[in-house]
Amino acid sequence: SVVVKKSGYKSWERKMKVVAGSSIHLNAEMEKSANP
């Protein structure tokens, strides 16, 4: 899985299977946290 964290935002997480030698492009759209 891939996890992206940033202060003031909710964590963004995706589970995926990656094949050796392949490339994957991610677009993590993060929501602002209600409690910064």
PDBQT receptor file of N, H, CA, C and O in Angstrom, charges set to zero:
ATOM      1  N   SER A   1       0.838  -1.194   0.000  1.00  0.00    +0.000 N 
ATOM      2  CA  SER A   1       0.000   0.000   0.000  1.00  0.00    +0.000 C 
ATOM      3  C   SER A   1       0.878   1.250   0.000  1.00  0.00    +0.000 C 
ATOM      4  O   SER A   1       2.054   1.205   0.361  1.00  0.00    +0.000 OA
ATOM      5  N   VAL A   2       0.285   2.348  -0.407  1.00  0.00    +0.000 N 
ATOM      6  H   VAL A   2      -0.670   2.385  -0.700  1.00  0.00    +0.000 HD
ATOM      7  CA  VAL A   2       0.977   3.633  -0.461  1.00  0.00    +0.000 C 
ATOM      8  C   VAL A   2       0.233   4.586   0.461  1.00  0.00    +0.000 C 
ATOM      9  O   VAL A   2      -0.991   4.689   0.392  1.00  0.00    +0.000 OA
ATOM     10  N   VAL A   3       0.966   5.281   1.321  1.00  0.00    +0.000 N 
ATOM     11  H   VAL A   3       1.961   5.197   1.377  1.00  0.00    +0.000 HD
ATOM     12  CA  VAL A   3       0.362   6.241   2.240  1.00  0.00    +0.000 C 
ATOM     13  C   VAL A   3       1.060   7.585   2.070  1.00  0.00    +0.000 C 
ATOM     14  O   VAL A   3       2.289   7.662   2.051  1.00  0.00    +0.000 OA
ATOM     15  N   VAL A   4       0.254   8.650   1.945  1.00  0.00    +0.000 N 
ATOM     16  H   VAL A   4      -0.744   8.587   1.960  1.00  0.00    +0.000 HD
ATOM     17  CA  VAL A   4       0.792  10.009   1.847  1.00  0.00    +0.000 C 
ATOM     18  C   VAL A   4       0.219  10.796   3.016  1.00  0.00    +0.000 C 
ATOM     19  O   VAL A   4      -0.994  10.811   3.227  1.00  0.00    +0.000 OA
ATOM     20  N   LYS A   5       1.099  11.454   3.778  1.00  0.00    +0.000 N 
ATOM     21  H   LYS A   5       2.084  11.442   3.607  1.00  0.00    +0.000 HD
ATOM     22  CA  LYS A   5       0.651  12.243   4.929  1.00  0.00    +0.000 C 
ATOM     23  C   LYS A   5       1.215  13.646   4.829  1.00  0.00    +0.000 C 
ATOM     24  O   LYS A   5       2.350  13.850   4.398  1.00  0.00    +0.000 OA
ATOM     25  N   LYS A   6       0.391  14.621   5.239  1.00  0.00    +0.000 N 
ATOM     26  H   LYS A   6      -0.531  14.455   5.588  1.00  0.00    +0.000 HD
ATOM     27  CA  LYS A   6       0.835  16.012   5.264  1.00  0.00    +0.000 C 
ATOM     28  C   LYS A   6       0.137  16.702   6.427  1.00  0.00    +0.000 C 
ATOM     29  O   LYS A   6      -1.049  16.479   6.666  1.00  0.00    +0.000 OA
ATOM     30  N   SER A   7       0.865  17.531   7.139  1.00  0.00    +0.000 N 
ATOM     31  H   SER A   7       1.829  17.713   6.944  1.00  0.00    +0.000 HD
ATOM     32  CA  SER A   7       0.306  18.244   8.281  1.00  0.00    +0.000 C 
ATOM     33  C   SER A   7      -0.909  19.069   7.855  1.00  0.00    +0.000 C 
ATOM     34  O   SER A   7      -0.857  19.802   6.867  1.00  0.00    +0.000 OA
ATOM     35  N   GLY A   8      -2.007  18.940   8.614  1.00  0.00    +0.000 N 
ATOM     36  H   GLY A   8      -2.050  18.345   9.416  1.00  0.00    +0.000 HD
ATOM     37  CA  GLY A   8      -3.217  19.697   8.311  1.00  0.00    +0.000 C 
ATOM     38  C   GLY A   8      -4.134  19.022   7.307  1.00  0.00    +0.000 C 
ATOM     39  O   GLY A   8      -5.187  19.563   6.970  1.00  0.00    +0.000 OA
ATOM     40  N   TYR A   9      -3.745  17.834   6.820  1.00  0.00    +0.000 N 
ATOM     41  H   TYR A   9      -2.889  17.395   7.094  1.00  0.00    +0.000 HD
ATOM     42  CA  TYR A   9      -4.544  17.105   5.840  1.00  0.00    +0.000 C 
ATOM     43  C   TYR A   9      -4.811  15.686   6.322  1.00  0.00    +0.000 C 
ATOM     44  O   TYR A   9      -4.055  15.139   7.125  1.00  0.00    +0.000 OA
ATOM     45  N   LYS A  10      -5.889  15.100   5.826  1.00  0.00    +0.000 N 
ATOM     46  H   LYS A  10      -6.503  15.545   5.174  1.00  0.00    +0.000 HD
ATOM     47  CA  LYS A  10      -6.180  13.700   6.118  1.00  0.00    +0.000 C 
ATOM     48  C   LYS A  10      -5.192  12.820   5.356  1.00  0.00    +0.000 C 
ATOM     49  O   LYS A  10      -4.752  13.176   4.263  1.00  0.00    +0.000 OA
ATOM     50  N   SER A  11      -4.846  11.676   5.934  1.00  0.00    +0.000 N 
ATOM     51  H   SER A  11      -5.203  11.387   6.823  1.00  0.00    +0.000 HD
ATOM     52  CA  SER A  11      -3.941  10.750   5.254  1.00  0.00    +0.000 C 
ATOM     53  C   SER A  11      -4.604  10.207   4.001  1.00  0.00    +0.000 C 
ATOM     54  O   SER A  11      -5.815   9.989   3.972  1.00  0.00    +0.000 OA
ATOM     55  N   TRP A  12      -3.805   9.992   2.972  1.00  0.00    +0.000 N 
ATOM     56  H   TRP A  12      -2.821  10.169   2.996  1.00  0.00    +0.000 HD
ATOM     57  CA  TRP A  12      -4.270   9.431   1.702  1.00  0.00    +0.000 C 
ATOM     58  C   TRP A  12      -3.632   8.065   1.571  1.00  0.00    +0.000 C 
ATOM     59  O   TRP A  12      -2.408   7.950   1.650  1.00  0.00    +0.000 OA
ATOM     60  N   GLU A  13      -4.434   7.018   1.371  1.00  0.00    +0.000 N 
ATOM     61  H   GLU A  13      -5.428   7.111   1.307  1.00  0.00    +0.000 HD
ATOM     62  CA  GLU A  13      -3.891   5.661   1.298  1.00  0.00    +0.000 C 
ATOM     63  C   GLU A  13      -4.559   4.881   0.184  1.00  0.00    +0.000 C 
ATOM     64  O   GLU A  13      -5.772   4.958  -0.009  1.00  0.00    +0.000 OA
ATOM     65  N   ARG A  14      -3.750   4.128  -0.546  1.00  0.00    +0.000 N 
ATOM     66  H   ARG A  14      -2.764   4.066  -0.389  1.00  0.00    +0.000 HD
ATOM     67  CA  ARG A  14      -4.265   3.252  -1.594  1.00  0.00    +0.000 C 
ATOM     68  C   ARG A  14      -3.526   1.926  -1.520  1.00  0.00    +0.000 C 
ATOM     69  O   ARG A  14      -2.316   1.884  -1.299  1.00  0.00    +0.000 OA
ATOM     70  N   LYS A  15      -4.272   0.844  -1.707  1.00  0.00    +0.000 N 
ATOM     71  H   LYS A  15      -5.256   0.878  -1.886  1.00  0.00    +0.000 HD
ATOM     72  CA  LYS A  15      -3.657  -0.475  -1.774  1.00  0.00    +0.000 C 
ATOM     73  C   LYS A  15      -3.597  -0.879  -3.234  1.00  0.00    +0.000 C 
ATOM     74  O   LYS A  15      -4.576  -0.735  -3.966  1.00  0.00    +0.000 OA
ATOM     75  N   MET A  16      -2.454  -1.382  -3.653  1.00  0.00    +0.000 N 
ATOM     76  H   MET A  16      -1.659  -1.499  -3.058  1.00  0.00    +0.000 HD
ATOM     77  CA  MET A  16      -2.297  -1.752  -5.055  1.00  0.00    +0.000 C 
ATOM     78  C   MET A  16      -1.251  -2.832  -5.201  1.00  0.00    +0.000 C 
ATOM     79  O   MET A  16      -0.403  -3.025  -4.330  1.00  0.00    +0.000 OA
ATOM     80  N   LYS A  17      -1.325  -3.530  -6.311  1.00  0.00    +0.000 N 
ATOM     81  H   LYS A  17      -2.015  -3.373  -7.018  1.00  0.00    +0.000 HD
ATOM     82  CA  LYS A  17      -0.315  -4.527  -6.638  1.00  0.00    +0.000 C 
ATOM     83  C   LYS A  17       0.603  -3.927  -7.689  1.00  0.00    +0.000 C 
ATOM     84  O   LYS A  17       0.145  -3.359  -8.681  1.00  0.00    +0.000 OA
ATOM     85  N   VAL A  18       1.898  -4.058  -7.462  1.00  0.00    +0.000 N 
ATOM     86  H   VAL A  18       2.270  -4.519  -6.657  1.00  0.00    +0.000 HD
ATOM     87  CA  VAL A  18       2.876  -3.509  -8.393  1.00  0.00    +0.000 C 
ATOM     88  C   VAL A  18       3.695  -4.656  -8.968  1.00  0.00    +0.000 C 
ATOM     89  O   VAL A  18       4.205  -5.500  -8.232  1.00  0.00    +0.000 OA
ATOM     90  N   VAL A  19       3.814  -4.676 -10.285  1.00  0.00    +0.000 N 
ATOM     91  H   VAL A  19       3.399  -3.991 -10.883  1.00  0.00    +0.000 HD
ATOM     92  CA  VAL A  19       4.595  -5.709 -10.960  1.00  0.00    +0.000 C 
ATOM     93  C   VAL A  19       6.024  -5.198 -11.118  1.00  0.00    +0.000 C 
ATOM     94  O   VAL A  19       6.235  -4.048 -11.504  1.00  0.00    +0.000 OA
ATOM     95  N   ALA A  20       6.995  -6.040 -10.823  1.00  0.00    +0.000 N 
ATOM     96  H   ALA A  20       6.824  -6.974 -10.508  1.00  0.00    +0.000 HD
ATOM     97  CA  ALA A  20       8.401  -5.644 -10.942  1.00  0.00    +0.000 C 
ATOM     98  C   ALA A  20       8.693  -5.120 -12.343  1.00  0.00    +0.000 C 
ATOM     99  O   ALA A  20       8.307  -5.735 -13.337  1.00  0.00    +0.000 OA
ATOM    100  N   GLY A  21       9.373  -3.989 -12.416  1.00  0.00    +0.000 N 
ATOM    101  H   GLY A  21       9.687  -3.489 -11.609  1.00  0.00    +0.000 HD
ATOM    102  CA  GLY A  21       9.733  -3.398 -13.700  1.00  0.00    +0.000 C 
ATOM    103  C   GLY A  21       8.679  -2.472 -14.275  1.00  0.00    +0.000 C 
ATOM    104  O   GLY A  21       8.914  -1.835 -15.302  1.00  0.00    +0.000 OA
ATOM    105  N   SER A  22       7.517  -2.384 -13.632  1.00  0.00    +0.000 N 
ATOM    106  H   SER A  22       7.326  -2.901 -12.798  1.00  0.00    +0.000 HD
ATOM    107  CA  SER A  22       6.462  -1.500 -14.138  1.00  0.00    +0.000 C 
ATOM    108  C   SER A  22       6.548  -0.145 -13.441  1.00  0.00    +0.000 C 
ATOM    109  O   SER A  22       7.192  -0.004 -12.401  1.00  0.00    +0.000 OA
ATOM    110  N   SER A  23       5.893   0.838 -14.028  1.00  0.00    +0.000 N 
ATOM    111  H   SER A  23       5.370   0.723 -14.872  1.00  0.00    +0.000 HD
ATOM    112  CA  SER A  23       5.846   2.157 -13.390  1.00  0.00    +0.000 C 
ATOM    113  C   SER A  23       4.390   2.547 -13.179  1.00  0.00    +0.000 C 
ATOM    114  O   SER A  23       3.519   2.225 -13.987  1.00  0.00    +0.000 OA
ATOM    115  N   ILE A  24       4.146   3.243 -12.082  1.00  0.00    +0.000 N 
ATOM    116  H   ILE A  24       4.853   3.505 -11.425  1.00  0.00    +0.000 HD
ATOM    117  CA  ILE A  24       2.788   3.658 -11.734  1.00  0.00    +0.000 C 
ATOM    118  C   ILE A  24       2.805   5.153 -11.434  1.00  0.00    +0.000 C 
ATOM    119  O   ILE A  24       3.713   5.652 -10.769  1.00  0.00    +0.000 OA
ATOM    120  N   HIS A  25       1.803   5.854 -11.924  1.00  0.00    +0.000 N 
ATOM    121  H   HIS A  25       1.065   5.449 -12.464  1.00  0.00    +0.000 HD
ATOM    122  CA  HIS A  25       1.673   7.284 -11.644  1.00  0.00    +0.000 C 
ATOM    123  C   HIS A  25       0.505   7.467 -10.684  1.00  0.00    +0.000 C 
ATOM    124  O   HIS A  25      -0.587   6.945 -10.914  1.00  0.00    +0.000 OA
ATOM    125  N   LEU A  26       0.741   8.206  -9.615  1.00  0.00    +0.000 N 
ATOM    126  H   LEU A  26       1.627   8.630  -9.428  1.00  0.00    +0.000 HD
ATOM    127  CA  LEU A  26      -0.296   8.447  -8.620  1.00  0.00    +0.000 C 
ATOM    128  C   LEU A  26      -0.660   9.923  -8.583  1.00  0.00    +0.000 C 
ATOM    129  O   LEU A  26       0.189  10.794  -8.774  1.00  0.00    +0.000 OA
ATOM    130  N   ASN A  27      -1.938  10.189  -8.335  1.00  0.00    +0.000 N 
ATOM    131  H   ASN A  27      -2.627   9.481  -8.180  1.00  0.00    +0.000 HD
ATOM    132  CA  ASN A  27      -2.409  11.555  -8.144  1.00  0.00    +0.000 C 
ATOM    133  C   ASN A  27      -3.143  11.571  -6.808  1.00  0.00    +0.000 C 
ATOM    134  O   ASN A  27      -4.315  11.205  -6.733  1.00  0.00    +0.000 OA
ATOM    135  N   ALA A  28      -2.452  11.995  -5.758  1.00  0.00    +0.000 N 
ATOM    136  H   ALA A  28      -1.499  12.293  -5.818  1.00  0.00    +0.000 HD
ATOM    137  CA  ALA A  28      -3.036  11.987  -4.418  1.00  0.00    +0.000 C 
ATOM    138  C   ALA A  28      -3.734  13.314  -4.149  1.00  0.00    +0.000 C 
ATOM    139  O   ALA A  28      -3.081  14.328  -3.903  1.00  0.00    +0.000 OA
ATOM    140  N   GLU A  29      -5.060  13.303  -4.197  1.00  0.00    +0.000 N 
ATOM    141  H   GLU A  29      -5.591  12.479  -4.397  1.00  0.00    +0.000 HD
ATOM    142  CA  GLU A  29      -5.832  14.502  -3.878  1.00  0.00    +0.000 C 
ATOM    143  C   GLU A  29      -6.202  14.427  -2.403  1.00  0.00    +0.000 C 
ATOM    144  O   GLU A  29      -7.015  13.597  -1.997  1.00  0.00    +0.000 OA
ATOM    145  N   MET A  30      -5.600  15.297  -1.615  1.00  0.00    +0.000 N 
ATOM    146  H   MET A  30      -4.940  15.971  -1.945  1.00  0.00    +0.000 HD
ATOM    147  CA  MET A  30      -5.765  15.233  -0.166  1.00  0.00    +0.000 C 
ATOM    148  C   MET A  30      -6.801  16.238   0.318  1.00  0.00    +0.000 C 
ATOM    149  O   MET A  30      -6.867  17.370  -0.160  1.00  0.00    +0.000 OA
ATOM    150  N   GLU A  31      -7.620  15.789   1.296  1.00  0.00    +0.000 N 
ATOM    151  H   GLU A  31      -7.565  14.869   1.685  1.00  0.00    +0.000 HD
ATOM    152  CA  GLU A  31      -8.626  16.660   1.897  1.00  0.00    +0.000 C 
ATOM    153  C   GLU A  31      -8.037  17.349   3.117  1.00  0.00    +0.000 C 
ATOM    154  O   GLU A  31      -7.261  16.753   3.864  1.00  0.00    +0.000 OA
ATOM    155  N   LYS A  32      -8.411  18.611   3.316  1.00  0.00    +0.000 N 
ATOM    156  H   LYS A  32      -9.042  19.095   2.709  1.00  0.00    +0.000 HD
ATOM    157  CA  LYS A  32      -7.965  19.311   4.518  1.00  0.00    +0.000 C 
ATOM    158  C   LYS A  32      -8.647  18.688   5.729  1.00  0.00    +0.000 C 
ATOM    159  O   LYS A  32      -9.823  18.327   5.686  1.00  0.00    +0.000 OA
ATOM    160  N   SER A  33      -7.886  18.573   6.798  1.00  0.00    +0.000 N 
ATOM    161  H   SER A  33      -6.931  18.866   6.832  1.00  0.00    +0.000 HD
ATOM    162  CA  SER A  33      -8.412  18.006   8.030  1.00  0.00    +0.000 C 
ATOM    163  C   SER A  33      -9.300  19.023   8.735  1.00  0.00    +0.000 C 
ATOM    164  O   SER A  33      -9.034  20.224   8.688  1.00  0.00    +0.000 OA
ATOM    165  N   ALA A  34     -10.356  18.543   9.390  1.00  0.00    +0.000 N 
ATOM    166  H   ALA A  34     -10.573  17.567   9.429  1.00  0.00    +0.000 HD
ATOM    167  CA  ALA A  34     -11.256  19.430  10.124  1.00  0.00    +0.000 C 
ATOM    168  C   ALA A  34     -10.558  19.996  11.360  1.00  0.00    +0.000 C 
ATOM    169  O   ALA A  34     -10.880  21.095  11.810  1.00  0.00    +0.000 OA
ATOM    170  N   ASN A  35      -9.600  19.238  11.907  1.00  0.00    +0.000 N 
ATOM    171  H   ASN A  35      -9.339  18.345  11.541  1.00  0.00    +0.000 HD
ATOM    172  CA  ASN A  35      -8.846  19.672  13.087  1.00  0.00    +0.000 C 
ATOM    173  C   ASN A  35      -7.371  19.801  12.740  1.00  0.00    +0.000 C 
ATOM    174  O   ASN A  35      -6.622  18.837  12.897  1.00  0.00    +0.000 OA
ATOM    175  N   PRO A  36      -6.938  20.953  12.279  1.00  0.00    +0.000 N 
ATOM    176  CA  PRO A  36      -5.532  21.110  11.865  1.00  0.00    +0.000 C 
ATOM    177  C   PRO A  36      -4.553  20.941  13.005  1.00  0.00    +0.000 C 
ATOM    178  O   PRO A  36      -3.344  21.046  12.801  1.00  0.00    +0.000 OA
TER     179      PRO A  36
